[in-house]
Amino acid sequence: MQSTREIKRRISSVENTQKITRAMEMVAAAKLRRAQDRLERARPYEDAMRKSILRVINQLHGESHPLMEKNDTGEPCYLIVAADRGLCGGYNVNVVREANEHMEKEGVSSPRIISVGKRVRDFYKKRNYEVVSEYLDMPDNPTIEEAKKIAEPAMELFFNGEINELIIVYNEFQNALTQVPVARKLLPMEKDVIITEKDTEEELDIEEQLYAFEPSIEAILGEFLERYVENIVLLALLESKTSEHGARMTAMGNATNNADEMIEDLTKTYNRARQASITQEILEIVNGAEALE
């Protein structure tokens, strides 16, 4: 059995660790509240922009845009958004698994990778994937400027024919306990890519609506599509950051609770060891007294 000194040292170590996990849980909870507020403001904007693009596309009569056209050159590219740090449960593992499963399902053997976060970069570089660009130390409050830095080079790769598809993979925030990894096709921006399961038949039945476009429908469509790609990247960054804070809060909360259980078990062990030590001392005193008699 361990000595009482060793057990007390272990209890002290677990208590110190618990202080850290509890502090991290509180910090993550505070960040989560702010991130949720930003995410709730961003989602309606993306939805309204998507429906506006649908209205423009429904007025096209043979016209198109390079972002909507398929090409047979280049390889698929995966824009994968995860965290720079760990200690957030299965957050990083789940998004990488989702990307790998999508590659396997689509039969993609040599994709190009755009990584957001150190964990994604390290994972794919160790496995000799082609990481064409990496974006590290993303702020807790991503802005459209960060989204543009990621989206514009990706669109340039598509324009130049270096990639033939762009798939964005990230964790979609449901609640603090649930973050769902999703793989979403971003380019080429075909109509079925823009339509989602949430669209009703009434919302899609807009063929008869007529609009006057100035300067031209092609110019407006091009501007819309580029802004929309940037907006989806921004939304993915916000979803990922919110999911990261939720996952870290949950993971640190579980770690704090586990530390409580460990302290309780160690305290019981300490009391048993102390009781055994006292009993042994009493026996030694009694035996000594009997020997003197």
Backbone as CSV, one residue per row, in Angstrom:
resi,resn,N_x,N_y,N_z,CA_x,CA_y,CA_z,C_x,C_y,C_z
1,MET,0.841,-1.197,0.000,0.000,0.000,0.000,0.882,1.254,0.000
2,GLN,0.436,2.288,-0.699,1.187,3.529,-0.743,1.238,4.179,0.635
3,SER,2.299,4.926,0.874,2.403,5.652,2.132,1.449,6.838,2.118
4,THR,1.096,7.291,3.332,0.178,8.441,3.420,0.786,9.683,2.778
5,ARG,2.101,9.817,2.842,2.762,10.984,2.236,2.598,10.970,0.714
6,GLU,2.768,9.818,0.104,2.603,9.707,-1.358,1.166,9.994,-1.771
7,ILE,0.208,9.484,-0.972,-1.206,9.712,-1.319,-1.553,11.190,-1.199
8,LYS,-1.056,11.843,-0.134,-1.322,13.275,0.028,-0.714,14.074,-1.117
9,ARG,0.454,13.639,-1.590,1.093,14.324,-2.714,0.243,14.182,-3.985
10,ARG,-0.335,13.001,-4.191,-1.206,12.784,-5.351,-2.486,13.605,-5.253
11,ILE,-3.060,13.678,-4.076,-4.274,14.481,-3.883,-3.982,15.951,-4.208
12,SER,-2.858,16.455,-3.726,-2.478,17.845,-3.991,-2.283,18.090,-5.485
13,SER,-1.675,17.116,-6.185,-1.444,17.246,-7.623,-2.766,17.293,-8.390
14,VAL,-3.714,16.406,-8.017,-5.012,16.389,-8.692,-5.787,17.673,-8.413
15,GLU,-5.700,18.186,-7.194,-6.384,19.443,-6.853,-5.842,20.610,-7.672
16,ASN,-4.532,20.657,-7.872,-3.943,21.722,-8.688,-4.398,21.618,-10.149
17,THR,-4.456,20.371,-10.649,-4.939,20.159,-12.015,-6.395,20.573,-12.140
18,GLN,-7.185,20.269,-11.119,-8.600,20.616,-11.134,-8.807,22.133,-11.191
19,LYS,-7.960,22.879,-10.500,-8.056,24.342,-10.549,-7.855,24.849,-11.977
20,ILE,-6.914,24.226,-12.688,-6.640,24.631,-14.065,-7.823,24.298,-14.968
21,THR,-8.342,23.068,-14.857,-9.459,22.665,-15.723,-10.709,23.487,-15.441
22,ARG,-10.941,23.825,-14.160,-12.110,24.645,-13.836,-11.969,26.055,-14.414
23,ALA,-10.756,26.611,-14.341,-10.529,27.940,-14.918,-10.712,27.911,-16.435
24,MET,-10.187,26.855,-17.098,-10.345,26.743,-18.541,-11.807,26.581,-18.932
25,GLU,-12.561,25.849,-18.106,-13.997,25.691,-18.371,-14.715,27.039,-18.305
26,MET,-14.377,27.852,-17.315,-15.026,29.154,-17.159,-14.661,30.100,-18.303
27,VAL,-13.396,30.069,-18.715,-12.970,30.918,-19.843,-13.682,30.500,-21.126
28,ALA,-13.756,29.192,-21.372,-14.433,28.691,-22.570,-15.915,29.051,-22.560
29,ALA,-16.543,29.004,-21.378,-17.965,29.339,-21.273,-18.196,30.809,-21.617
30,ALA,-17.312,31.684,-21.147,-17.443,33.108,-21.457,-17.250,33.365,-22.951
31,LYS,-16.255,32.713,-23.536,-16.016,32.872,-24.976,-17.162,32.292,-25.794
32,LEU,-17.746,31.200,-25.302,-18.847,30.562,-26.023,-20.045,31.494,-26.137
33,ARG,-20.375,32.189,-25.065,-21.531,33.097,-25.100,-21.347,34.183,-26.147
34,ARG,-20.158,34.760,-26.224,-19.894,35.802,-27.222,-19.900,35.226,-28.632
35,ALA,-19.308,34.030,-28.791,-19.246,33.407,-30.113,-20.637,33.035,-30.618
36,GLN,-21.494,32.543,-29.727,-22.866,32.209,-30.121,-23.617,33.434,-30.616
37,ASP,-23.409,34.557,-29.960,-24.074,35.798,-30.369,-23.650,36.206,-31.774
38,ARG,-22.342,36.118,-32.058,-21.860,36.464,-33.403,-22.384,35.483,-34.450
39,LEU,-22.429,34.218,-34.092,-22.906,33.202,-35.034,-24.383,33.394,-35.356
40,GLU,-25.180,33.695,-34.361,-26.620,33.899,-34.579,-26.900,35.107,-35.469
41,ARG,-26.004,36.085,-35.448,-26.167,37.235,-36.344,-25.708,36.906,-37.764
42,ALA,-24.745,36.002,-37.907,-24.184,35.695,-39.220,-25.060,34.742,-40.022
43,ARG,-25.721,33.810,-39.388,-26.510,32.803,-40.105,-27.620,33.402,-40.966
44,PRO,-28.443,34.341,-40.459,-29.497,34.919,-41.316,-28.937,35.662,-42.525
45,TYR,-27.783,36.301,-42.367,-27.185,37.032,-43.494,-26.792,36.066,-44.608
46,GLU,-26.160,34.947,-44.219,-25.771,33.953,-45.234,-26.998,33.397,-45.939
47,ASP,-28.071,33.156,-45.192,-29.287,32.604,-45.774,-29.924,33.593,-46.746
48,ALA,-29.985,34.877,-46.368,-30.576,35.890,-47.240,-29.738,36.076,-48.505
49,MET,-28.423,36.025,-48.356,-27.543,36.183,-49.524,-27.699,35.005,-50.477
50,ARG,-27.823,33.825,-49.930,-27.995,32.629,-50.764,-29.286,32.709,-51.586
51,LYS,-30.368,33.155,-50.959,-31.641,33.253,-51.667,-31.601,34.357,-52.726
52,SER,-30.843,35.411,-52.475,-30.685,36.464,-53.489,-29.951,35.933,-54.714
53,ILE,-28.942,35.102,-54.480,-28.214,34.501,-55.609,-29.136,33.589,-56.403
54,LEU,-29.991,32.839,-55.713,-30.948,31.982,-56.418,-31.849,32.801,-57.336
55,ARG,-32.271,33.954,-56.863,-33.123,34.815,-57.697,-32.382,35.277,-58.945
56,VAL,-31.107,35.613,-58.781,-30.319,36.048,-59.940,-30.117,34.886,-60.908
57,ILE,-29.772,33.711,-60.376,-29.523,32.549,-61.232,-30.773,32.174,-62.024
58,ASN,-31.942,32.323,-61.404,-33.187,31.973,-62.089,-33.526,32.927,-63.234
59,GLN,-32.830,34.050,-63.310,-33.050,34.981,-64.418,-32.031,34.800,-65.549
60,LEU,-31.095,33.863,-65.348,-30.090,33.633,-66.385,-30.719,32.934,-67.591
61,HIS,-30.249,33.291,-68.750,-30.719,32.647,-69.994,-29.482,32.263,-70.814
62,GLY,-28.817,31.226,-70.329,-27.618,30.760,-71.027,-26.337,31.364,-70.513
63,GLU,-26.428,32.476,-69.773,-25.215,33.077,-69.236,-24.688,32.237,-68.078
64,SER,-23.419,32.419,-67.750,-22.815,31.681,-66.650,-21.680,32.513,-66.079
65,HIS,-20.945,31.907,-65.177,-19.808,32.567,-64.535,-18.759,31.496,-64.282
66,PRO,-17.458,31.861,-64.343,-16.411,30.848,-64.142,-16.533,30.075,-62.833
67,LEU,-17.063,30.708,-61.783,-17.208,30.008,-60.510,-18.298,28.945,-60.553
68,MET,-19.147,28.984,-61.609,-20.230,28.012,-61.724,-19.897,26.886,-62.687
69,GLU,-18.778,26.997,-63.396,-18.470,26.047,-64.467,-17.512,24.971,-63.986
70,LYS,-17.809,23.730,-64.359,-16.934,22.610,-64.033,-15.692,22.665,-64.904
71,ASN,-14.585,22.137,-64.387,-13.401,21.953,-65.223,-12.812,20.584,-64.938
72,ASP,-12.141,20.033,-65.924,-11.616,18.673,-65.828,-10.152,18.632,-65.427
73,THR,-9.577,19.803,-65.174,-8.160,19.842,-64.799,-8.030,19.991,-63.286
74,GLY,-6.857,19.696,-62.805,-6.598,19.885,-61.385,-7.177,18.783,-60.511
75,GLU,-6.934,18.908,-59.231,-7.391,17.941,-58.245,-8.404,18.595,-57.308
76,PRO,-9.226,17.798,-56.635,-10.106,18.375,-55.612,-9.287,18.997,-54.482
77,CYS,-9.831,20.031,-53.888,-9.159,20.716,-52.796,-10.099,20.743,-51.590
78,TYR,-9.551,20.454,-50.418,-10.339,20.442,-49.186,-9.867,21.573,-48.276
79,LEU,-10.786,22.469,-47.975,-10.532,23.533,-47.004,-11.056,23.043,-45.651
80,ILE,-10.144,22.687,-44.753,-10.505,22.029,-43.498,-10.229,22.985,-42.340
81,VAL,-11.261,23.221,-41.549,-11.173,24.193,-40.458,-11.212,23.454,-39.127
82,ALA,-10.161,23.619,-38.330,-10.124,23.022,-36.996,-9.417,23.997,-36.057
83,ALA,-8.855,23.493,-34.969,-8.289,24.360,-33.936,-6.767,24.329,-33.967
84,ASP,-6.174,25.336,-33.313,-4.720,25.360,-33.143,-4.300,24.555,-31.923
85,ARG,-5.215,24.385,-30.978,-4.883,23.717,-29.717,-5.789,22.510,-29.501
86,GLY,-5.391,21.692,-28.552,-6.197,20.534,-28.180,-7.042,20.834,-26.950
87,LEU,-7.186,19.833,-26.077,-7.985,19.959,-24.856,-9.423,20.361,-25.164
88,CYS,-9.969,19.821,-26.250,-11.357,20.122,-26.623,-12.075,18.851,-27.079
89,GLY,-11.792,17.753,-26.389,-12.490,16.509,-26.695,-12.179,16.007,-28.103
90,GLY,-13.231,15.550,-28.791,-13.063,15.002,-30.133,-13.226,16.024,-31.234
91,TYR,-13.170,17.301,-30.904,-13.421,18.371,-31.886,-12.519,18.257,-33.115
92,ASN,-11.209,18.207,-32.906,-10.274,18.148,-34.039,-10.341,16.808,-34.765
93,VAL,-10.460,15.730,-33.991,-10.491,14.391,-34.586,-11.713,14.229,-35.483
94,ASN,-12.853,14.738,-35.043,-14.093,14.554,-35.803,-14.055,15.247,-37.156
95,VAL,-13.493,16.452,-37.216,-13.487,17.176,-38.489,-12.512,16.522,-39.469
96,VAL,-11.389,16.019,-38.972,-10.439,15.310,-39.844,-11.050,14.002,-40.333
97,ARG,-11.753,13.302,-39.449,-12.407,12.058,-39.856,-13.458,12.328,-40.934
98,GLU,-14.223,13.400,-40.782,-15.237,13.748,-41.780,-14.598,14.019,-43.136
99,ALA,-13.482,14.742,-43.142,-12.773,15.028,-44.398,-12.264,13.734,-45.038
100,ASN,-11.669,12.862,-44.250,-11.125,11.609,-44.784,-12.234,10.706,-45.320
101,GLU,-13.359,10.660,-44.617,-14.478,9.838,-45.090,-15.048,10.388,-46.400
102,HIS,-15.085,11.699,-46.527,-15.573,12.302,-47.776,-14.622,11.988,-48.921
103,MET,-13.321,12.061,-48.666,-12.339,11.719,-49.701,-12.499,10.271,-50.137
104,GLU,-12.673,9.385,-49.163,-12.825,7.962,-49.479,-14.111,7.713,-50.266
105,LYS,-15.191,8.368,-49.855,-16.473,8.192,-50.533,-16.419,8.673,-51.976
106,GLU,-15.733,9.794,-52.215,-15.640,10.362,-53.564,-14.497,9.775,-54.376
107,GLY,-13.712,8.894,-53.786,-12.597,8.277,-54.505,-11.453,9.227,-54.774
108,VAL,-11.235,10.184,-53.867,-10.162,11.168,-54.029,-8.903,10.621,-53.367
109,SER,-7.856,10.433,-54.170,-6.631,9.830,-53.644,-5.531,10.849,-53.364
110,SER,-5.501,11.941,-54.109,-4.424,12.929,-53.924,-5.002,14.343,-53.882
111,PRO,-5.743,14.662,-52.842,-6.332,16.002,-52.767,-5.302,17.046,-52.353
112,ARG,-5.640,18.278,-52.620,-4.881,19.379,-52.063,-5.596,19.853,-50.803
113,ILE,-4.808,20.309,-49.837,-5.358,20.672,-48.540,-5.085,22.146,-48.254
114,ILE,-6.127,22.856,-47.870,-5.979,24.190,-47.286,-6.341,24.036,-45.816
115,SER,-5.391,24.256,-44.936,-5.615,23.987,-43.514,-5.813,25.291,-42.752
116,VAL,-6.820,25.277,-41.893,-7.029,26.357,-40.932,-6.866,25.733,-39.557
117,GLY,-5.747,26.041,-38.899,-5.459,25.444,-37.604,-4.248,24.520,-37.655
118,LYS,-3.471,24.516,-36.597,-2.243,23.722,-36.550,-2.526,22.228,-36.561
119,ARG,-3.632,21.818,-35.956,-3.913,20.386,-35.860,-4.138,19.754,-37.232
120,VAL,-4.884,20.456,-38.091,-5.107,19.949,-39.454,-3.801,19.932,-40.226
121,ARG,-3.052,21.035,-40.154,-1.784,21.102,-40.883,-0.848,19.974,-40.487
122,ASP,-0.678,19.769,-39.185,0.250,18.741,-38.725,-0.208,17.344,-39.149
123,PHE,-1.500,17.089,-39.077,-2.021,15.772,-39.433,-1.711,15.432,-40.885
124,TYR,-1.999,16.353,-41.792,-1.841,16.034,-43.216,-0.389,16.148,-43.684
125,LYS,0.397,17.014,-43.084,1.810,17.078,-43.464,2.553,15.807,-43.065
126,LYS,2.185,15.248,-41.917,2.835,14.004,-41.475,2.523,12.854,-42.417
127,ARG,1.403,12.951,-43.138,0.989,11.883,-44.052,1.282,12.242,-45.503
128,ASN,2.113,13.259,-45.681,2.633,13.649,-47.003,1.549,14.104,-47.986
129,TYR,0.472,14.707,-47.470,-0.501,15.349,-48.350,0.044,16.711,-48.781
130,GLU,-0.462,17.202,-49.895,-0.032,18.511,-50.387,-0.854,19.602,-49.706
131,VAL,-0.238,20.270,-48.739,-0.889,21.388,-48.045,-0.494,22.657,-48.789
132,VAL,-1.415,23.181,-49.607,-1.082,24.306,-50.479,-1.023,25.623,-49.707
133,SER,-1.760,25.731,-48.606,-1.698,26.936,-47.771,-2.202,26.597,-46.383
134,GLU,-1.737,27.372,-45.425,-2.119,27.140,-44.029,-2.376,28.474,-43.344
135,TYR,-3.357,28.471,-42.465,-3.751,29.685,-41.744,-3.820,29.326,-40.268
136,LEU,-2.921,29.940,-39.487,-2.785,29.583,-38.083,-3.179,30.761,-37.188
137,ASP,-3.399,30.445,-35.914,-3.713,31.458,-34.901,-4.898,32.322,-35.301
138,MET,-5.969,31.672,-35.709,-7.189,32.382,-36.068,-7.780,33.034,-34.810
139,PRO,-8.173,34.304,-34.878,-8.717,34.971,-33.686,-10.053,34.376,-33.261
140,ASP,-10.419,34.637,-31.990,-11.695,34.128,-31.480,-12.881,34.813,-32.149
141,ASN,-12.654,35.979,-32.718,-13.717,36.705,-33.421,-13.321,36.890,-34.876
142,PRO,-13.441,35.858,-35.718,-13.044,35.997,-37.126,-13.908,37.046,-37.830
143,THR,-13.288,37.808,-38.705,-13.987,38.838,-39.463,-13.944,38.499,-40.948
144,ILE,-14.611,39.327,-41.743,-14.624,39.103,-43.190,-13.224,39.241,-43.776
145,GLU,-12.356,39.990,-43.112,-10.986,40.141,-43.610,-10.241,38.813,-43.552
146,GLU,-10.380,38.081,-42.432,-9.765,36.753,-42.347,-10.369,35.810,-43.387
147,ALA,-11.685,35.912,-43.590,-12.341,35.049,-44.578,-11.822,35.335,-45.986
148,LYS,-11.626,36.607,-46.317,-11.116,36.969,-47.647,-9.709,36.428,-47.872
149,LYS,-8.873,36.465,-46.829,-7.501,35.961,-46.972,-7.485,34.476,-47.318
150,ILE,-8.523,33.765,-46.885,-8.616,32.331,-47.184,-9.332,32.093,-48.504
151,ALA,-10.447,32.807,-48.727,-11.306,32.537,-49.882,-10.686,32.993,-51.198
152,GLU,-10.057,34.162,-51.231,-9.536,34.702,-52.495,-8.469,33.815,-53.129
153,PRO,-7.443,33.333,-52.384,-6.480,32.406,-53.009,-7.128,31.101,-53.460
154,ALA,-8.140,30.626,-52.714,-8.823,29.384,-53.109,-9.571,29.580,-54.420
155,MET,-10.265,30.711,-54.567,-10.957,30.998,-55.828,-9.970,31.164,-56.971
156,GLU,-8.805,31.727,-56.684,-7.775,31.889,-57.721,-7.289,30.533,-58.219
157,LEU,-7.128,29.578,-57.307,-6.743,28.225,-57.709,-7.795,27.621,-58.639
158,PHE,-9.065,27.899,-58.352,-10.151,27.370,-59.187,-10.183,28.064,-60.543
159,PHE,-10.024,29.387,-60.546,-9.997,30.133,-61.802,-8.877,29.629,-62.712
160,ASN,-7.714,29.331,-62.131,-6.544,28.922,-62.914,-6.579,27.456,-63.330
161,GLY,-7.582,26.715,-62.891,-7.677,25.313,-63.251,-6.773,24.404,-62.447
162,GLU,-6.180,24.910,-61.346,-5.306,24.076,-60.521,-6.113,23.120,-59.647
163,ILE,-7.342,23.486,-59.344,-8.252,22.589,-58.627,-9.570,22.541,-59.393
164,ASN,-10.272,21.432,-59.298,-11.555,21.329,-60.007,-12.756,21.337,-59.057
165,GLU,-12.471,21.250,-57.752,-13.533,21.319,-56.746,-12.960,21.927,-55.474
166,LEU,-13.816,22.589,-54.737,-13.432,23.076,-53.415,-14.496,22.615,-52.429
167,ILE,-14.068,21.808,-51.460,-14.970,21.299,-50.427,-14.511,21.861,-49.092
168,ILE,-15.424,22.463,-48.363,-15.083,23.030,-47.054,-15.613,22.100,-45.967
169,VAL,-14.753,21.792,-45.004,-15.092,20.854,-43.924,-14.900,21.576,-42.599
170,TYR,-15.929,21.543,-41.763,-15.860,22.238,-40.477,-16.890,21.635,-39.525
171,ASN,-16.824,22.021,-38.272,-17.792,21.591,-37.276,-18.927,22.603,-37.199
172,GLU,-20.144,22.129,-37.411,-21.309,23.003,-37.308,-21.830,22.970,-35.876
173,PHE,-22.038,24.143,-35.311,-22.437,24.238,-33.907,-23.929,23.946,-33.758
174,GLN,-24.252,23.005,-32.865,-25.636,22.730,-32.494,-25.910,23.261,-31.093
175,ASN,-25.125,22.811,-30.151,-25.167,23.321,-28.785,-23.829,22.990,-28.134
176,ALA,-23.694,23.336,-26.855,-22.406,23.150,-26.186,-21.968,21.695,-26.156
177,LEU,-22.936,20.776,-26.197,-22.612,19.355,-26.142,-22.475,18.717,-27.518
178,THR,-23.011,19.348,-28.546,-23.089,18.723,-29.866,-22.517,19.645,-30.934
179,GLN,-21.492,19.149,-31.624,-20.934,19.831,-32.790,-20.870,18.800,-33.918
180,VAL,-21.516,19.104,-35.022,-21.659,18.131,-36.108,-20.682,18.478,-37.236
181,PRO,-19.732,17.588,-37.555,-18.828,17.856,-38.678,-19.561,17.745,-40.010
182,VAL,-19.342,18.705,-40.889,-20.002,18.717,-42.200,-18.952,18.945,-43.288
183,ALA,-19.186,18.333,-44.439,-18.379,18.552,-45.636,-19.295,19.177,-46.683
184,ARG,-19.012,20.393,-47.070,-19.903,21.169,-47.934,-19.177,21.569,-49.207
185,LYS,-19.747,21.190,-50.336,-19.150,21.576,-51.618,-19.345,23.066,-51.835
186,LEU,-18.264,23.735,-52.203,-18.307,25.185,-52.356,-18.131,25.619,-53.803
187,LEU,-17.233,24.969,-54.505,-16.998,25.265,-55.922,-16.915,23.950,-56.689
188,PRO,-17.423,23.899,-57.935,-18.120,24.980,-58.650,-19.480,25.294,-58.019
189,MET,-19.881,26.551,-58.095,-21.092,27.029,-57.444,-22.303,26.762,-58.334
190,GLU,-22.642,25.471,-58.453,-23.810,25.094,-59.235,-25.082,25.357,-58.434
191,LYS,-26.201,25.337,-59.113,-27.465,25.682,-58.453,-27.776,24.715,-57.328
192,ASP,-27.518,23.412,-57.541,-27.837,22.447,-56.493,-26.917,22.584,-55.282
193,VAL,-25.793,23.293,-55.435,-24.918,23.571,-54.302,-25.517,24.671,-53.427
194,ILE,-26.211,25.608,-54.071,-26.781,26.746,-53.348,-28.071,26.351,-52.648
195,ILE,-28.871,25.494,-53.265,-30.136,25.068,-52.661,-29.852,24.137,-51.490
196,THR,-30.544,24.341,-50.382,-30.383,23.496,-49.200,-31.698,22.803,-48.866
197,GLU,-31.636,21.882,-47.914,-32.828,21.146,-47.506,-33.853,22.045,-46.825
198,LYS,-33.412,23.201,-46.324,-34.323,24.099,-45.619,-35.218,24.894,-46.560
199,ASP,-34.869,24.950,-47.850,-35.654,25.736,-48.808,-36.990,25.059,-49.085
200,THR,-38.048,25.839,-49.053,-39.377,25.325,-49.366,-39.659,25.502,-50.850
201,GLU,-40.705,24.815,-51.336,-41.064,24.930,-52.745,-41.470,26.355,-53.088
202,GLU,-42.141,27.042,-52.158,-42.551,28.421,-52.428,-41.339,29.325,-52.612
203,GLU,-40.289,29.104,-51.803,-39.090,29.930,-51.911,-38.352,29.660,-53.213
204,LEU,-38.424,28.410,-53.704,-37.709,28.072,-54.932,-38.518,28.417,-56.178
205,ASP,-39.812,28.583,-56.050,-40.680,28.852,-57.187,-40.685,30.346,-57.493
206,ILE,-39.573,30.837,-58.035,-39.441,32.268,-58.296,-39.104,32.527,-59.768
207,GLU,-39.417,31.564,-60.609,-39.092,31.700,-62.023,-39.850,32.864,-62.681
208,GLU,-41.090,33.130,-62.209,-41.911,34.144,-62.858,-41.584,35.562,-62.396
209,GLN,-40.761,35.681,-61.352,-40.434,37.021,-60.882,-39.408,37.642,-61.816
210,LEU,-39.644,38.879,-62.203,-38.767,39.574,-63.146,-38.049,40.706,-62.421
211,TYR,-36.778,40.863,-62.747,-35.971,41.903,-62.118,-35.227,42.668,-63.201
212,ALA,-34.961,43.932,-62.930,-34.115,44.751,-63.793,-32.744,44.847,-63.146
213,PHE,-31.691,44.484,-63.897,-30.345,44.450,-63.351,-29.514,45.584,-63.924
214,GLU,-28.761,46.236,-63.085,-27.878,47.322,-63.502,-26.556,47.165,-62.747
215,PRO,-25.392,47.061,-63.412,-25.172,47.313,-64.843,-25.574,46.136,-65.727
216,SER,-25.353,44.881,-65.266,-25.769,43.718,-66.062,-25.909,42.535,-65.122
217,ILE,-26.651,41.538,-65.570,-26.863,40.367,-64.717,-25.557,39.604,-64.507
218,GLU,-24.674,39.594,-65.535,-23.405,38.880,-65.404,-22.512,39.536,-64.356
219,ALA,-22.435,40.869,-64.377,-21.586,41.584,-63.420,-22.105,41.394,-61.993
220,ILE,-23.407,41.470,-61.839,-24.005,41.304,-60.511,-23.807,39.883,-60.013
221,LEU,-23.979,38.900,-60.903,-23.804,37.507,-60.510,-22.372,37.245,-60.057
222,GLY,-21.405,37.762,-60.812,-20.006,37.554,-60.456,-19.681,38.125,-59.082
223,GLU,-20.173,39.348,-58.842,-19.932,39.975,-57.543,-20.615,39.205,-56.429
224,PHE,-21.846,38.771,-56.679,-22.597,38.008,-55.697,-21.874,36.715,-55.331
225,LEU,-21.425,35.975,-56.343,-20.816,34.670,-56.096,-19.521,34.798,-55.293
226,GLU,-18.696,35.761,-55.645,-17.440,35.943,-54.920,-17.696,36.316,-53.465
227,ARG,-18.659,37.236,-53.266,-19.000,37.629,-51.883,-19.602,36.443,-51.119
228,TYR,-20.344,35.618,-51.829,-20.987,34.478,-51.176,-19.953,33.448,-50.731
229,VAL,-18.957,33.181,-51.563,-17.890,32.258,-51.178,-17.180,32.783,-49.931
230,GLU,-16.866,34.069,-49.923,-16.218,34.661,-48.753,-17.108,34.541,-47.514
231,ASN,-18.413,34.740,-47.716,-19.338,34.680,-46.586,-19.460,33.272,-46.029
232,ILE,-19.439,32.259,-46.900,-19.496,30.872,-46.422,-18.236,30.539,-45.628
233,VAL,-17.089,31.002,-46.093,-15.845,30.781,-45.344,-15.928,31.460,-43.981
234,LEU,-16.449,32.687,-43.950,-16.609,33.377,-42.675,-17.557,32.610,-41.751
235,LEU,-18.667,32.133,-42.309,-19.621,31.377,-41.497,-18.972,30.108,-40.950
236,ALA,-18.155,29.435,-41.781,-17.468,28.220,-41.323,-16.494,28.535,-40.185
237,LEU,-15.795,29.676,-40.287,-14.889,30.081,-39.211,-15.650,30.340,-37.920
238,LEU,-16.804,31.017,-38.039,-17.610,31.312,-36.850,-18.199,30.036,-36.251
239,GLU,-18.695,29.153,-37.123,-19.231,27.875,-36.637,-18.139,27.086,-35.912
240,SER,-16.949,27.073,-36.501,-15.855,26.294,-35.926,-15.403,26.862,-34.591
241,LYS,-15.273,28.181,-34.519,-14.848,28.790,-33.260,-15.872,28.561,-32.154
242,THR,-17.151,28.701,-32.496,-18.196,28.457,-31.505,-18.178,26.994,-31.060
243,SER,-18.022,26.093,-32.021,-17.949,24.669,-31.697,-16.734,24.361,-30.829
244,GLU,-15.613,24.993,-31.135,-14.391,24.766,-30.352,-14.596,25.174,-28.892
245,HIS,-15.183,26.353,-28.677,-15.406,26.805,-27.301,-16.377,25.874,-26.580
246,GLY,-17.428,25.441,-27.277,-18.379,24.515,-26.664,-17.730,23.189,-26.322
247,ALA,-16.926,22.663,-27.245,-16.259,21.380,-27.005,-15.249,21.491,-25.866
248,ARG,-14.521,22.614,-25.814,-13.529,22.784,-24.748,-14.218,22.958,-23.389
249,MET,-15.315,23.708,-23.349,-16.047,23.873,-22.094,-16.534,22.519,-21.576
250,THR,-17.080,21.701,-22.477,-17.577,20.381,-22.086,-16.436,19.473,-21.639
251,ALA,-15.341,19.476,-22.378,-14.201,18.614,-22.044,-13.595,19.003,-20.699
252,MET,-13.442,20.307,-20.466,-12.866,20.756,-19.196,-13.832,20.526,-18.038
253,GLY,-15.136,20.634,-18.300,-16.123,20.313,-17.274,-16.048,18.843,-16.877
254,ASN,-15.916,17.972,-17.869,-15.770,16.534,-17.581,-14.480,16.246,-16.822
255,ALA,-13.401,16.954,-17.216,-12.123,16.757,-16.525,-12.220,17.205,-15.067
256,THR,-12.923,18.307,-14.816,-13.108,18.789,-13.443,-13.892,17.779,-12.622
257,ASN,-14.953,17.225,-13.205,-15.751,16.215,-12.500,-14.944,14.951,-12.234
258,ASN,-14.133,14.546,-13.205,-13.278,13.364,-13.000,-12.264,13.600,-11.879
259,ALA,-11.766,14.843,-11.812,-10.822,15.169,-10.739,-11.499,15.064,-9.378
260,ASP,-12.767,15.489,-9.299,-13.528,15.337,-8.044,-13.593,13.873,-7.616
261,GLU,-13.878,12.998,-8.583,-13.983,11.572,-8.272,-12.624,11.010,-7.850
262,MET,-11.565,11.447,-8.522,-10.224,10.976,-8.157,-9.849,11.424,-6.748
263,ILE,-10.179,12.676,-6.423,-9.862,13.189,-5.085,-10.628,12.408,-4.020
264,GLU,-11.891,12.119,-4.322,-12.706,11.344,-3.378,-12.123,9.954,-3.159
265,ASP,-11.733,9.282,-4.255,-11.146,7.933,-4.142,-9.808,7.969,-3.402
266,LEU,-8.985,8.983,-3.721,-7.679,9.081,-3.056,-7.838,9.404,-1.567
267,THR,-8.850,10.220,-1.247,-9.092,10.546,0.159,-9.484,9.298,0.943
268,LYS,-10.319,8.452,0.338,-10.692,7.188,0.987,-9.465,6.303,1.179
269,THR,-8.632,6.244,0.134,-7.405,5.447,0.230,-6.493,5.992,1.328
270,TYR,-6.400,7.319,1.398,-5.572,7.959,2.422,-6.088,7.626,3.820
271,ASN,-7.413,7.697,4.004,-7.987,7.395,5.326,-7.759,5.944,5.718
272,ARG,-7.874,5.034,4.737,-7.623,3.618,5.038,-6.157,3.405,5.425
273,ALA,-5.267,4.052,4.659,-3.838,3.893,4.954,-3.501,4.471,6.329
274,ARG,-4.090,5.628,6.640,-3.840,6.261,7.939,-4.392,5.395,9.072
275,GLN,-5.598,4.829,8.844,-6.200,3.952,9.850,-5.339,2.708,10.072
276,ALA,-4.843,2.155,8.962,-3.980,0.964,9.073,-2.700,1.295,9.817
277,SER,-2.169,2.481,9.550,-0.937,2.893,10.228,-1.171,3.056,11.732
278,ILE,-2.294,3.677,12.094,-2.619,3.861,13.515,-2.830,2.509,14.195
279,THR,-3.553,1.622,13.494,-3.797,0.278,14.050,-2.487,-0.458,14.276
280,GLN,-1.578,-0.331,13.299,-0.278,-0.990,13.428,0.510,-0.440,14.615
281,GLU,0.445,0.861,14.850,1.153,1.475,15.971,0.575,0.998,17.307
282,ILE,-0.761,0.905,17.364,-1.407,0.421,18.597,-0.989,-1.013,18.891
283,LEU,-0.979,-1.855,17.839,-0.574,-3.244,18.019,0.863,-3.344,18.528
284,GLU,1.732,-2.487,17.994,3.130,-2.506,18.416,3.252,-2.100,19.883
285,ILE,2.430,-1.101,20.289,2.477,-0.664,21.696,1.972,-1.775,22.614
286,VAL,0.852,-2.400,22.222,0.276,-3.482,23.034,1.244,-4.655,23.143
287,ASN,1.850,-5.028,22.014,2.800,-6.149,22.025,4.017,-5.824,22.882
288,GLY,4.446,-4.572,22.788,5.593,-4.168,23.618,5.261,-4.233,25.092
289,ALA,4.047,-3.787,25.431,3.636,-3.808,26.858,3.536,-5.246,27.343
290,GLU,2.987,-6.140,26.527,2.882,-7.546,26.911,4.250,-8.179,27.082
291,ALA,5.182,-7.774,26.221,6.544,-8.338,26.321,7.210,-7.915,27.618
292,LEU,6.960,-6.664,28.088,7.543,-6.187,29.337,6.965,-6.909,30.536
293,GLU,5.691,-7.309,30.484,5.062,-8.029,31.572,5.629,-9.444,31.689
